[in-house]
Amino acid sequence: MASETYKVDFVHPTGNQNVRQVLRALDERGMLGSFYTSLGFAGESWTRFLPSSLRSECIRRTYPVSPHQLRARPGREAVRLVSQKLRWTFLNRHEKGWASIDQVYQDLDRAVARSLNRRKPGPKVDGIYGYEDGCLETFRAAKRAGIKCFYDLPIAYWETVKKLFEEERERLPEWEPTLVGTRDSTAKFERKTEELALADLVVCPSLFVLRSLPPGTSKKKSCVVAEFGSPPVNLNAVKRAAEGSGKLRVLFAGSLTQRKGLADVFAAMKLLKRHDVELIVMGSPIAPMEFYRKQYPDFTYMSTRPHREVLDLMQSCDVLVLPSLAEGRALVQQEAMANGLPLIITENTGGEDLIVPGETGFLVPIRSPEKIAEKISWLADHRDALPAMRLAAVKKADEYAWQRYTDRILASISTAFGEPRMVPRA
């Protein structure tokens, strides 16, 4: 295949499932050059010699690359992780702290740019794949070297998010501290703007993200929507019939913020006033727990937990509710569906394509506690519909394979290099 002559360097400071899938796909096609990250390891076989607690942490930082492809810069990220555990907040101060997540991203960005600037006789690089907030200097250096820039936008474009947050600050001022993004600096927004301007290809995880781009972007640049893949489906979850005598268990999973729409979930539960509905809230609090209890006291709180235990919790619930204001494509949606949960979500979760109304769940408008309450009430009144909805949710989740995700991205990269679109693998 002609595309195997092209090499793409890949940059991501902290990694995730999406990153691993694209790395693997590039490597399988012989297209992966170097992978730049902060704290990372090549392969995980060596971790079997570590204590179990340390082993799980290291596995989270392993990637499907060879040692000669990995370019790690662990300093700031290691300090960030340690300072979080020790609560040295001055090191993690938003944007400015030496070990804040923004500084981790920018430190790696500068290091990659330096590498590109001094790479003269070394291996040829044709493209660089970077992520929002972490590739401005990299893209600048790439443009000077005639290297194509592939930009992954994991959440809605900043102008859209900023507008939504400003409106929310006026609507629910008491929830403003949970939004975090309202304190982003002008300099950070300017970086995002220039990153997008330098990109040759923009990769979006959902239609919501694509629609959030500035007007005319999709006409000026190549843009692709590549939806994330689902985890393996759990057919056993479908077999658990909803018990008519038990409470309808409604799950909210994610950081306890109004970006995720938690205030609207609480407001919906107040409107319901039903004793046969139970709200379970799982995630990381941004404010003291007393703040959330003041907003709505009658929820069961579950702290963050290992992934296996999250899936077990999902299987004990009946529906996932996530009325987010701004996402890219919340992975928890497909995790929940793969474990038999229908959804109550907004378009802004990036999951509108997951919803077959009344079968896999329901779409509701943002900022609409009344609609959330209406859908929860319908499910509570129609418990006999849940088994079929569980099965429909699992089947829908199974339609989204990771190969489908990576094939779309690599086909777009191929087109950016002037080749015919690659035929997806069977």
N, C-alpha and C positions, 0 to 999 in steps of 0.2 A: 504494500500500500504506500502510495507516494507520501502520505502525511507522516510516515515514520521518519522521514528525513528532517522534520521539524522538531525542535526541542523547546520545551516550555518550562521555565523556572516557576516555582510555586511558593507563595508567601502567606503564612498565617501564624500569628504569635502563639495561639493557645490550642488550636485544633478542635475538631468535633467530628461527628459521624459523617457529615457532608464532605468535610475536607478529606477524610480517609477514603471515601468512595471515589472522589475525583483523582486523588493521588494514584489509587490502584488502577483506575481506568487509563490514565496517562501512561503509567508504567507498563501495563499490559500491551499497549500499542507502541511501546518504544519511544514515547514522546516526552517522558519526564526527564528534565535536566536535574536541577538541584531543588531541594525542599528546604526553605528557610523558616525556622521557627525559634521560639524563645527556649523553653525547657522541653526537650524532646529526645526520644530514643528510637533507634532503628530496630524493629522487631521486639518480641517479648520473651523469647525462650530463656534469656539470661535471668529473668525476674523470678524464676522458680526457686532460686537460692535465697530470696529475700524473705523477711518476716511477712506474714499475711497482710498486716495493716499497711506496711510500706509497699508491698507488692501491688496492691490494688491501686494505690496512688500512682505508681510508676506505669502500670498498664494503661491508665488513662492518658498517659503522655507518650505512648508508643505509636509508631506509624508504619505502614506497609512500604517502606523504602529500604534501600541498602545503606550501609554505613557511609559509603563514599558519596551518596546523594544528600545526606543530611547535613545541614549547616545550622547548628544550634547556637543560640546566644542566651544562656540561661540566667545571667546575673540578676537583672531587675525582676524577672518573673519569680525567681526563687525567693528574693527578698519580699516581694508582694505576698506570696503565699505564707511565709513565716510571719510577716507583720500582721496579716489578717488573724492568724491564730493567737498572736500575742497582743492583739488589739492596739498596735502602735499606729493609731489613726493618722498621725501626721505624715507618715510615709505613703498612705493611700489617699490622701486628700484629693478630691475631684480635680482632675486635669493637672494640678500643680505638684502633687506629691511625687517624690523621686521614684517611688515604686507604684504609682497609680496605674490603672489599666491603660490610660491614655499614653503615659510615658513608656510603658512596656511596648505598646504598638509603635510609637514614634522612634524609639531606640532601635528596634528591629528594622524599621523602614529606612533609617539613615544607614544602617549597616549594609543592607542589601544594595542601596544606591551606591555606596562606596565600592562594593564588590563589582557592580556593573561598570562603574567608571574606570576601574583599573584592569578590567578583564580585556586584555589585548590578544595574546596569542592562544589563550585557553579555548576550551570547548565553545562552539558557536551556540548562541542562544537566539531564538527567533521570536519568542513570546514570553511575557511575564504575567502570571495570574495572581491578582491581589484582591484584598477585601477592603471595604469601606473603613476609613480612619487609619489604615495601616499601609498605604502605598503611594502617598504623594511624591516623596523624594525618589522612590523607586521608579514611578512612572516618568518623572522628569528626566532621570538618568536614562531610562529606556528610550524615550523619544529622541534624545541626543544620539543614541546608538542605533537608531532605526529599528528598534525592537517593538513589536506590537503589544498593546496593553489590554488585558482582559480583566474586567472589573466586576467583582461579585458584590451585589448589594443585598445584604441579608435581611434588611428591614426597610420599611418605606422611606422614601427620600426625605431628607431633613426638613425641607420646607413644609411638606405635608404634616410631618410629626410636630413641628414647632407650632403650626397653626392649631392643630388639634389640642396640644397641651395648653396653649394660651387660652383657648376657649374653655378648657376644663378648669383652669385656674380660676376663671370667673364663675363658672358654674358650681364647683365644689372646692372652695378655697381651703377647707380643712384637710383635703386629700392632696393638696399640692406638694407637700414634702415627699410623698411617695413617688412622684413622677420623675425625679432625678434629672431628666433631660432638660427641664426648664432652666437649669443652671449651666448649660453648655455655653461656652464663650463664642463671641463673634469669630475669633480666630479659628475655632474648631469648625464652624459652619463654612468659613472660607476654604478650609482645607478640603472639606467634602465637595464643595462646588468645583474646585480645580481638579480633584481626582476624577470626577465624572467627565469634565471637559477633556481630559487627556485620554479617556478610554476609547478604544476601538470597538470593543464589544462589552455590552452590559448584560450580566446574568441576573435574572430576577427569579425568586422562588415562588412567585404567585402573581396573578393578575393584579391584585391590589398594589403590589410594589411597582409593577409596570405602569399602572395608571397614575401612580404618585410622582412619576418623573416630570420634570419641567416640560411644558408644551413644546412639541416639535422634536423632542429628543429621539423618539423612535424613528423619525424621518431622517435625522442627521447621522444616527449611529445604528449599528446592528444591535438589536436587543432580542433576548430569548427568555422565555418563561420555562424554567425547568423545576417541576415540583419534586420535593423530596420523596424518597422511598419510604415505605412502611416497614416496621419490624415484622418478623414472622407472625402470622395470624395464629390465634389460639382458639381452635374450634371447641375446646372444652368449655370455654366461657359461654358459648351459645347454649350449651346444654343446661346451664343453670337457669331454670325457669324462675321468673319473678314471682315471689310469694305475695299473693294478694293481701294477706293479713299483716305483712311487714310494712315498714315505712319505705317510701320511695327515697333512695339514697342518691342525693345530688352531689356530684364531686366538682370542686373548683381546684385546679392544680396549676401552680405557677407562683412567681413572686407575688407577694401580697401588696399589689400596687393598683392604682387606678388606671395605669396603662393597660392592665389586664382586665379592667372593668369590675374590680371587686366591689366598689361602692354600689354599682348597679345590681350586683348579685344580692348584696345585703338589703338594698331597697326593695328588690323583688320579693325576698323572703318576708319582709315586713308586710307587704301587700297581701301575701298569700294567707297568712294567719291559719295555716293548716297544721294539724297535729300528726298527720300521716306523711309528712315530708321532712327529711333530715338533711341538713347541709354539712358536708365535710370539706374543710379547707386545708389543703396541703401545700406547703411552700415556705419560702424564706420571708420572715417579716422585715419590713423596712422601718416601721415605727414600733414603739412598745406595744405589747399585746393588749394593754389596757385601752389603747386607742381603738383597736378593732372591736373589742368587746363593748366599748361605748357606742360604736356605730350600730352593732347588732350582736347581742350577747349569746344567742342560742345556736352557735355552730360548734362543731367538733373540730378541734385543731389537730392536725398531724404535721409533725416536723418533716423536713427533707430526710430522705432515707435512700439506701442502696436501690439501684434500678429494679432488681428482682422484687423487692418489697413494694415498690411503686406499682408494679404490674399486679401484684397480689391485691393491693388496695383497690385498683381499678376493677378487678373481677368481683369485688364485694359491693360495688356500686351499680347504679342503674343508668345514669346519664352524666355526661360531662358538660358543664356550662362554662363558657369562656367568651364573655362579651367584650373583647379587647377593643381599645381605641386604635392601637397601632402595633402591628407585628410585621414579620416578613412572611413566614409560614410556620406557625407554632407546631412543633413536632409532636407535642402532647396530644394533639387532635388525632393523628394517625395511630399513635400508641394506644389511645383509648378505644378507637374503632377496632383495632386489631384484637382487642380484648373484649369486644362485644358491647361497647358503650355507644349508643347514639349520641349526637351532639346538639347543643344549643349554642350557636356561635354567631358572630357578626362577620360581614364581608372582610372587615379589617383584620381578622385573624389570618387572612391569606388562604382560608380553606373553603371558600364558597363552592368550589367544584366538588367538594366531598359530600355536599348536601343534596339528597333527593328528598324534597319536602314530605314529611310524614312517614318516610321509610328509613333513612339514615339519620334523620334529625330535623332541625329547623334553623333557618336563618332569621335573625332578629336585627333591627337597626341598632346602631350604637346609641348609648345613653337612653335606653328604653326599658326601665325596670318593669313597666306594665306588660310589655310583650314577653319578657323573660318569665314573669309570673304566669302569664297566660299559657305558655308552652309547658312549664313545669306542672301547672294544674291539669292540663290536658293529659299529660303522662300519668299523673296520679289517678286520674279518673278512668284511664284506659290501660290498666296494668296488663290486660290480656293482649295488648298490641306489642308489648315489649319483646317477647321471644322472637317474633318476626323481624322487629327492628334490630335486635342484636345480630341476627343472621345477616341482614342487609348491610349492617355496619362492617362486619367482618369481611364480607364479599367485596365491599367498596374499597376497604383498606388494601385488600389483596391485589387490586388493580394497579397499585403504585409500586413498581419495582425500582430498586436502586439503579438497575441497569438502564431503565428508561430515563432516569435523571441524568446519568453520566453520558448516555448516548446523545441526548439533546445538547449538552454542553460541548462535547467533543465535535459534534457535527457543526456547531456554530464556530468553533475554533478553526476547523478545517476550512469553512467558507471564508473566514477572515484571512486565511493564508492564500485565498484565491483558488481553492480546490472545489470540485463538486462536493455537495453535501455527502457526508459519509453515510453508508447504509447501516442502520442499527444492527447490532449482533442479534442472531436468533436466540 
